[in-house]
Amino acid sequence: PTRGVYHFLWYLGMPGAALALLFPSVLQVPWQAPLEAAFFSTHALIVLSPLWHAAGGTLPAPAAAPRALAQCNLFAAFVYAVDRLLGVNYLFLLAAPPGTPLAFFESLGRIPYLLSLEAAAALCVGAMALAARGLARRPGTWYNPLARDSDPSGNAVR
């Protein structure tokens, strides 16, 4: 992915998809198995994609964290409009899924619920920025067995 997409996936996609895997909310439909397979596989790929790139040496820029949060807010505004227009609930902007921790915040009212979503996004970005800073401090890059120019000892291989 492009650097902007990579940073968005690192700072918000990965933690958001991980939370979706921990607290799944899948519609109940007659064709349940294919829907669940799609839900779990797409969310797992969203988690794995930035990790794969980081393992390959493409590390997230800690300075990109505020931009990722701003992109999230623009994306959420667009998704909110789509949710209202189509009567759907992507990103759970209209209502919390039952049985998840978000249901508590929804019980506090509409504005506190939306503010809790913003706070959760900011916490995710902050935590992932700390992880990005930690990766940036590591000497060298991670060993990538698929790269032709590295080996476990850190020696260049030509």
C-alpha positions in Angstrom: 0.0 0.0 0.0 1.0 3.6 -0.3 2.6 5.2 2.8 -0.6 7.0 3.7 -2.7 3.8 3.5 0.0 2.0 5.4 0.0 4.6 8.2 -3.8 4.5 8.4 -3.7 0.7 8.6 -1.0 0.8 11.3 -2.5 3.5 13.5 -6.2 2.7 13.2 -6.9 -0.3 11.0 -4.8 -2.8 12.9 -6.2 -1.9 16.4 -9.7 -1.5 15.1 -9.7 -4.8 13.3 -8.1 -6.5 16.3 -11.0 -5.2 18.4 -13.5 -6.5 15.8 -11.9 -9.9 16.1 -12.1 -9.8 19.9 -15.7 -8.6 19.9 -17.3 -9.8 16.7 -20.6 -8.4 15.6 -21.7 -10.4 12.6 -25.2 -10.0 11.1 -27.5 -13.0 11.5 -28.4 -14.1 7.9 -29.4 -17.4 6.2 -25.9 -17.7 4.7 -24.1 -17.3 7.9 -20.9 -19.3 7.2 -19.7 -17.3 4.2 -20.4 -14.0 5.9 -18.5 -15.1 9.0 -15.6 -16.4 6.9 -15.5 -13.0 5.1 -15.7 -11.1 8.3 -12.9 -12.9 10.1 -10.6 -13.2 7.1 -10.9 -9.5 6.1 -10.3 -8.3 9.6 -7.4 -10.7 10.1 -5.8 -9.4 6.8 -6.2 -5.8 8.1 -4.3 -6.8 11.2 -1.6 -8.7 9.3 -0.9 -6.3 6.5 0.9 -3.6 8.4 2.7 -6.2 10.5 3.9 -7.9 7.3 5.3 -4.6 6.0 6.9 -3.7 9.3 8.6 -7.2 9.4 9.9 -6.4 5.9 11.5 -3.2 7.1 8.8 -0.6 6.3 8.4 1.0 9.7 5.6 3.4 10.5 6.5 7.1 10.9 5.6 8.2 14.4 5.0 11.7 13.0 2.2 10.3 10.8 0.0 9.6 13.9 -1.9 12.9 14.0 -2.5 12.8 10.3 -3.9 9.2 10.6 -6.4 10.5 13.3 -7.5 13.4 11.1 -8.0 10.9 8.2 -10.0 8.8 10.5 -12.3 11.7 11.4 -12.8 12.5 7.7 -13.5 8.9 6.9 -15.9 8.6 9.9 -17.8 11.7 8.7 -18.2 10.1 5.2 -19.2 6.7 6.7 -21.7 8.5 9.0 -23.4 10.1 6.0 -23.5 6.7 4.2 -24.9 5.1 7.4 -27.7 7.6 7.6 -28.5 7.5 3.9 -28.6 3.7 3.6 -29.8 2.8 7.1 -26.7 0.8 7.9 -24.3 1.0 10.8 -20.7 0.8 9.6 -18.1 1.7 12.2 -20.9 1.5 14.7 -21.5 5.3 14.4 -25.2 5.1 14.8 -25.5 2.5 17.5 -23.2 0.2 19.6 -23.4 -3.5 18.8 -25.1 -5.3 21.7 -22.9 -7.3 24.0 -19.8 -5.2 23.4 -18.0 -2.7 25.7 -19.4 0.1 23.4 -22.9 -0.6 24.7 -22.0 0.9 28.0 -21.0 4.2 26.4 -24.1 4.3 24.3 -26.2 4.0 27.4 -24.7 7.4 28.5 -26.3 9.2 25.5 -25.5 10.0 21.9 -22.8 12.6 22.4 -20.9 10.7 25.1 -21.0 7.6 22.8 -19.5 9.5 19.9 -16.9 11.1 22.1 -16.0 7.7 23.5 -15.4 6.5 19.9 -13.2 9.5 19.3 -11.3 8.8 22.6 -10.9 5.2 21.7 -9.4 6.2 18.3 -7.1 8.6 19.9 -5.9 6.0 22.4 -5.3 3.5 19.6 -3.3 6.1 17.7 -1.3 6.9 20.8 -0.6 3.3 21.6 0.4 2.5 18.1 2.6 5.7 18.0 4.5 4.4 21.0 4.9 1.0 19.3 6.2 2.9 16.1 8.7 4.8 18.2 9.9 1.6 19.9 10.4 0.0 16.5 12.2 3.1 15.2 14.7 2.8 18.1 15.7 -0.8 17.3 19.1 -1.0 15.7 18.8 -2.2 12.1 15.6 -3.7 10.7 13.9 -6.9 11.5 15.2 -10.0 9.8 13.2 -10.7 6.7 13.8 -14.2 5.4 12.3 -13.3 2.0 14.7 -10.4 1.4 17.8 -11.3 -0.6 20.0 -8.8 1.1 19.8 -10.0 4.8 20.4 -13.0 7.0 19.8 -13.6 10.7 23.2 -12.4 11.6 22.6 -9.0 10.1 25.3 -9.5 7.5 24.5 -8.3 4.0 24.1 -11.1 1.5 24.7 -10.3 -2.2 
